[in-house]
Amino acid sequence: MKLIYTAVPILLGLCTAAVAEDAKPLVANGEAWSYYASQGTPQGKWTTGEDAAGWKSGTTPIGYGDPGLGTVFSGEKEASMLYPVAYFRKTVQLSKAQRDKDFKMTLRCDDGCIAFVNGTEIGRARLEDGPLKPYSAENPMAGEINEFIVPKALLKERNIFAVEVHQSSRESSDMRFEAYITR
């Protein structure tokens, strides 16, 4: 009887370790991302990592008007007027072995967002297809989680994960971006 009792925790420990290793994020929430929160759009091909002029860095979650942010945009009282759209990106190096499977990009963005990998759009949440204007997010959903598949065919040794977050209106009281990338 004692043998069964001690074997179960060991077996569960092995299973837990195997699951935890597979679920270990490539990019965890709370890591630093580059961001561009200003009037207008960033210069150059921002989704491929070119031209870092005017970009800042901060830990996620990033935004304004929400509790628990790691980085807060300045000018918070007028932030929805100042930042109808904000841009985020992170460079991630991957070995050949890491590029053998798809990844999942999980985002929490308030109000709407578009996700890119190496300049290719992989998904949208609460934004219509086609070109967008400021304040184009539909039905703001605070705290909604969005998941997008990152196809292994898009992955390279050096990867740019990029996200464009849109407000729904000038009256929006907050903006939030947070992300993690897992298998």
C-alpha positions in Angstrom: 0.0 0.0 0.0 2.8 2.4 0.8 4.5 1.7 -2.5 1.4 2.9 -4.4 1.2 6.0 -2.3 4.7 7.1 -3.1 4.6 6.1 -6.7 1.6 8.3 -7.5 3.2 11.6 -6.6 6.4 10.6 -8.5 4.3 9.7 -11.6 2.3 12.9 -11.3 5.5 14.9 -10.9 6.9 13.4 -14.1 3.7 14.2 -16.0 3.5 17.7 -14.6 7.1 18.4 -15.6 6.5 17.1 -19.2 3.4 19.3 -19.6 5.1 22.3 -18.1 8.1 22.0 -20.5 5.9 21.8 -23.5 3.8 24.7 -22.3 6.7 26.9 -21.5 6.1 30.2 -23.4 8.5 31.4 -26.1 7.4 34.9 -25.0 5.9 35.3 -21.6 3.5 38.0 -20.4 5.5 40.6 -18.5 8.4 40.7 -21.0 9.6 43.8 -22.7 8.1 44.8 -26.1 9.0 47.8 -28.3 6.0 50.2 -28.7 5.1 53.2 -30.7 2.3 55.4 -29.3 2.2 58.7 -31.0 0.1 60.6 -33.5 0.4 59.0 -36.9 2.0 55.7 -37.9 5.5 54.5 -37.5 7.9 55.1 -40.3 9.1 52.3 -42.6 7.9 48.7 -42.5 7.2 48.5 -38.8 5.9 44.9 -39.0 9.3 43.7 -40.2 11.4 45.6 -37.6 12.8 48.3 -39.8 13.3 51.9 -38.5 13.2 52.1 -34.8 13.0 55.9 -34.7 10.5 57.0 -32.0 10.0 53.5 -30.5 10.1 53.0 -26.8 10.4 49.8 -24.7 8.2 48.6 -21.8 7.0 45.5 -20.1 3.6 44.1 -20.8 0.8 44.7 -20.1 1.3 48.1 -21.8 -1.4 50.8 -22.2 -3.3 53.3 -20.1 -6.4 53.5 -17.9 -6.3 49.9 -16.7 -5.1 48.6 -13.4 -2.0 46.3 -13.3 -0.2 47.7 -16.3 3.6 47.1 -16.5 4.1 50.2 -18.7 1.7 53.2 -18.9 1.6 55.7 -21.8 2.1 59.3 -20.8 -0.7 61.9 -21.1 -3.2 59.4 -19.6 -6.1 61.8 -19.2 -6.1 62.6 -22.9 -4.6 59.3 -24.0 -7.5 58.1 -26.2 -7.2 61.4 -28.2 -3.4 61.0 -28.3 -3.2 57.3 -29.1 -6.1 56.1 -31.3 -3.7 53.4 -32.6 -0.6 51.9 -30.9 2.0 49.6 -32.4 3.9 46.9 -30.6 6.7 44.5 -31.8 9.2 42.0 -30.4 12.2 40.3 -32.1 12.6 36.6 -31.3 15.4 34.3 -32.3 14.5 30.7 -33.1 16.7 27.7 -33.7 16.0 25.4 -36.6 14.5 22.9 -34.2 12.2 25.5 -32.7 10.8 26.3 -36.2 9.6 22.7 -36.7 6.0 23.4 -35.3 3.4 26.1 -35.3 3.2 28.5 -32.4 0.2 30.1 -30.8 0.1 33.9 -30.2 -2.3 34.8 -27.4 -3.3 38.5 -27.1 -5.4 40.6 -24.8 -6.0 43.8 -26.6 -8.5 46.5 -25.8 -10.3 47.5 -28.1 -9.2 45.7 -31.3 -6.0 44.4 -32.9 -4.2 42.9 -35.9 -1.3 40.4 -35.4 1.6 40.0 -37.7 4.6 37.7 -38.0 7.5 38.8 -40.2 5.3 41.3 -42.0 2.4 38.8 -42.7 -0.9 39.3 -41.1 -2.0 36.2 -39.1 -5.3 37.5 -37.6 -7.6 40.3 -36.5 -9.9 40.8 -33.5 -12.8 43.2 -33.6 -11.5 44.9 -36.7 -12.9 44.7 -40.2 -10.9 43.4 -43.2 -9.0 45.9 -45.4 -7.3 49.2 -44.6 -8.2 50.8 -41.3 -8.6 54.3 -39.8 -8.2 55.4 -36.2 -11.1 54.4 -33.9 -12.1 51.5 -36.1 -12.4 48.8 -33.5 -15.8 47.2 -33.1 -17.6 46.4 -29.9 -14.9 46.9 -27.3 -14.5 43.8 -25.1 -12.2 44.5 -22.1 -10.1 41.5 -21.1 -11.1 39.3 -24.1 -8.4 36.8 -25.0 -7.6 36.3 -28.7 -5.5 33.4 -30.1 -3.9 33.2 -33.5 -1.9 30.4 -35.0 1.6 31.3 -36.1 2.3 28.9 -39.0 5.8 27.4 -39.0 6.1 28.3 -42.7 6.3 32.0 -41.6 9.1 31.4 -39.1 12.7 32.3 -39.7 15.8 32.4 -37.5 15.1 36.1 -36.7 11.3 36.8 -36.2 9.3 40.0 -35.7 6.0 39.5 -33.8 4.0 42.7 -34.3 0.6 43.9 -33.1 -1.5 47.0 -34.0 -4.0 48.0 -31.4 -7.0 50.2 -32.3 -9.4 52.2 -30.1 -13.1 52.0 -30.7 -13.8 55.7 -30.1 -12.4 59.0 -28.8 -14.3 58.4 -25.6 -12.5 55.1 -24.8 -11.2 55.2 -21.2 -8.4 52.7 -21.7 -6.1 50.8 -24.0 -4.3 47.5 -23.1 -1.9 45.2 -24.9 -0.4 42.0 -23.5 0.9 39.0 -25.3 2.5 35.6 -24.9 3.6 33.0 -27.5 3.5 29.3 -26.8 3.4 25.9 -28.7 
